[in-house]
């Protein structure tokens, strides 16, 4: 794994990637920007087209580490773009899509054409768009849509659409995800230093430690100590801003060991931080992605309250266990075990070697039964 720093849709991103990781995989799996589609994976079909430093590029054959310091813009990054708003409306009106798989790359390529060749005729449009393949439409609707936007802009009648691109987005919802209502949680869980919009399943929890704030904050900066409190966690390498290791869990008869890396963030003044990582289980091939944000608060009487927000996603065979109710029970036990181990570690006499937390074993039958009872409203 190598560190990489780039800008994605206007947001600075620092992460780790293997040298062989293609940009499309990084965007989809690490950044969870699944609007970038993978088709041929040979740079031929154009479904994976994104902008790199303003130029249309095939993200399936571009290496992530080669994009160090560059600006990447995916289909999700055009929400307020006037030209893209016009194209979305035109694609809708001219029936320029059916299954929609090619549409993100098609729209990015079309926008580049409209901006770069404003006087293009039908022949030029067909030549320029020949690098983007569509198996549904026969291309006629796509060509008509692009020509209509070119004509609209040449006529100077696009002022109204430029003034209100959001209205056009509403007519084409797959590419303009609407924000979910803000969850009301008491007390609120503070975001990590570098805020990111939640892209997976979010679970919030909190616990209280019977030790002063400064003492708890100090141990949160000691990753080996933190790993020693988290059941099944092991660290093989670590720096102040990154770590490598694995987390082993046992869910009923299923055992998984996710090996990977994470980036670390800490805000001393606000007493908050984040661990952003990903890993792969070599046995099942499942992939996990998780951001853990935490913030510490003085709970009085020499105690500390720790608020935690976990944003995770799971792909592969083990994704069958990612149902909200089941995972919440899993996370609830994990947080409770971590809190108990942290209390024990902080209260241990100086010089006494703490006991490493064992692999977390979950009684799948018990969790599933509790989930069913909660689902149907029964009391235990």
Buried (B, 14 or more C-beta within 10 A) or exposed (E): BEBBEBBBBEEEBBBBBEEEBBBBBBBBBBBBBBBBBBBBBEBBBBBBBBBBEEEBBBBBBBBBBEBEEBBBBBBBBBBEBBBBBBBBBBBBEBEBBBEEBBBBBBBBBBBBBBEEEEEBEEEEBBEBBEBBBBEBBEBEBBBBBBBBBBEBBEEEEBEEBBEEBEEBBEEBEEBBEEEEEEEEEEEEBBBBBBEBEBBBBBBBBBBEBBBBBEEBBEBBEEBEBBBBBBBBBBBEEBEEEBBBBBBBBBBBEBBBBBBBBBBBBBBEEEBBBBBBBBBBBEEBEBBBBBBBBBBBBBBEEEBBBBBBBBBBBBBBBBBEBBEEBBBBBBBEBBBEBBBEBBBEBBEEEEEEEEEEBEBBBBBBEEBBEBBEEBEEEEEE
